[in-house]
């Protein structure tokens, strides 16, 4: 359900192709991946724009945010180099606009199969029988773990008191003078007031 804004002019705010391209640029700068093609960024931007069709608040926040980006850029945000565009985004990262874009992008951008393949994620394994037989233990970039101690080395001693079993609080017979739950509450004793 779409709730009308207080000012009718805000209800008529439409997202233009320029706004869509600026939003795609925001997503590219905020979530940079060299190997990811344009498709996932475009689909994520379209998802955000669909959300703005359903909620006036989102539409107003997005419109104001994109206009602010252009104003902070001193022109067109889309034409800024990556490092300058990132500085502009850092200036608006605490705004509702950026929070809305970030939340929607994280949920949608990283749920895209093209992003999965670019990042090396094979996708969910449940329908393929799990990870056990499909490379669960193929971490060839880690050194082999040392299972046994080499000849001549001794196993380190345990710290003093580490081998002993602590007594439960109920057996220590120290009166609890506080009304705060503590070790005695684990033994289901009454908490004193």
Protein Blocks (a to p, Z undefined) as FASTA:
>chain_A
ZZddfblklmmpccdfklmmmmmmmmmmmmgcfklcfklmmmmmmmmmmmmmmpmklmmm
mmmmmmmmmmmnopafklpcfklmmmmmmmmmmpmklmmmmmmmmmmmmmcfklmmmnop
abjfklnopjklnopamcfkbccddfbdcehiacddddehklpccddfklnopacfbfbd
cfklmnopacdZZ
